[in-house]
Amino acid sequence: MKEIALFPLNIVAFPGEAVNLHVFEPRYKALINDCLEAKDTFGIPSYVLNKIELGTEVEIVEVTKKYDDGRMDIKTQAKQAFHVLDFWNPWGEKEYAGGKIDYLLSGDDVGDPSLLYQFKEMSARLFGWLDEVEVPDISTINSVFDIGHKIGLKPEEEYKLLTMSDENERLQFAIAHLEHLLPALERAQNAQERIKQNGHFKHLDPLKF
């Protein structure tokens, strides 16, 4: 357990993910400045279910821009998921929130190779539908967390991924999602093609009764 500064956001930060933030509220500018001075981490509780329960510890990697009014753009690296045991707002004499956290058990971070292969193959099929969207290199994927934000999950589903301590459980969850999503995309494309054909002259063979 440890006490940590908390920056609640309506996002899910996956362990290992690069998280870029634009910091503009005075209390959070103070939080970032304190963390920079102390070379400390802070936590992002995921407020996607309207409660402070789970989050991810992040480390400040770089302040990419500082504005005249104190706003800043920062790059952070998400580390380990945690459970919020106590939440204080404000945190003692600080302007911002803080709390007591306990790290979630990491479980097995290495998934079954056959499940990972299936997940990567299905993800490649999904990205094939998204030819106008920048997609990651499939060969670099080693975990669901690597592309968890790019497979069409709802925020509450991303949150559910964060609760899972075992990579095989995350892989099975993501595969089940893609098994539902891919046929829906195929049906949508077929419907689109049929709609495009309406109104065009067609050469049709007459039916013989």
C-alpha positions, -999 to +999 in steps of 0.1 A: +000+000+000+011+036-006-003+071-007-003+088-041-015+119-058-046+112-079-058+128-112-092+112-119-101+111-156-128+096-177-104+072-194-088+038-188-050+039-189-036+004-197-003-006-181+025+000-206+005+026-225+018+061-234-007+087-221-005+123-233-022+149-212-030+186-216-031+199-180-050+232-175-068+231-141-049+250-114-050+220-090-037+196-115-010+220-126+001+220-090-001+182-089+022+179-120+046+205-107+048+187-073+055+153-090+081+169-112+099+184-082+098+152-062+104+130-092+073+111-082+045+092-099+008+099-097-024+079-103-052+081-129-083+066-114-106+056-142-139+074-136-157+057-165-183+041-142-188+072-121-169+059-091-133+060-079-123+024-076-096+013-101-068+032-118-033+031-131-001+046-118+018+068-143+052+082-146+060+116-162+083+111-191+085+146-206+069+180-204+066+187-241+052+223-238+047+249-211+023+278-217+025+313-203-005+307-181+010+275-165-008+250-187+013+222-200+014+192-223+030+162-208+039+127-219+034+099-193+040+062-192+014+040-175+028+015-151+008-007-128-030-010-122-042-003-086-072-004-064-082+027-045-085+020-008-091+055+003-098+087-016-093+122-002-102+154-020-083+175-012-053+155-001-043+171+032-030+206+025-027+200-013-051+215-038-056+182-055-069+147-046-049+118-033-055+084-018-042+052-005-038+025-031-030-012-033-015-026-065-035-052-083-020-086-086-003-088-120-010-124-125+004-141-156+014-113-180+024-138-207-005-152-227-009-185-243+008-183-277-022-198-295-046-173-280-022-145-288-020-156-324-058-158-327-061-123-312-035-109-336-051-126-366-086-113-357-072-078-350-055-078-384-089-086-399-105-057-380-078-033-391-084-044-427-118-027-424-102+005-411-080+014-441-085+051-435-074+049-398-038+046-386-034+011-372-005-005-353+019-030-366+005-064-357+039-080-354+047-058-324+016-068-304+024-089-273-006-081-251-042-071-253-031-039-235-010-030-265-041-023-287-069-023-261-081+011-272-081+002-309-105-028-311-138-011-306-143-017-269-168+005-250-153+024-220-169+000-195-154-029-214-119-013-213-125-009-176-134-046-173-101-054-190-082-035-163-098-057-136-084-088-151-051-100-136-044-127-161-034-122-197-052-153-209-084-140-194-079-107-212-072-125-245-103-146-242-124-115-235-109-096-265-114-126-288-150-130-278-155-092-285-140-095-320-160-127-327-191-106-323-178-074-339-163-088-372-195-105-385-213-073-377-189-053-399-192-078-427-230-075-425-228-037-426-205-038-457-229-062-475-258-039-467-239-009-480-231-027-512-268-035-517-278+001-510-253+013-536-269-010-562-304+005-557-313+030-584-288+017-610-298-001-642-293-038-639-292-066-664-314-093-649-322-127-663-360-132-664-373-159-641-387-189-658-418-205-642 
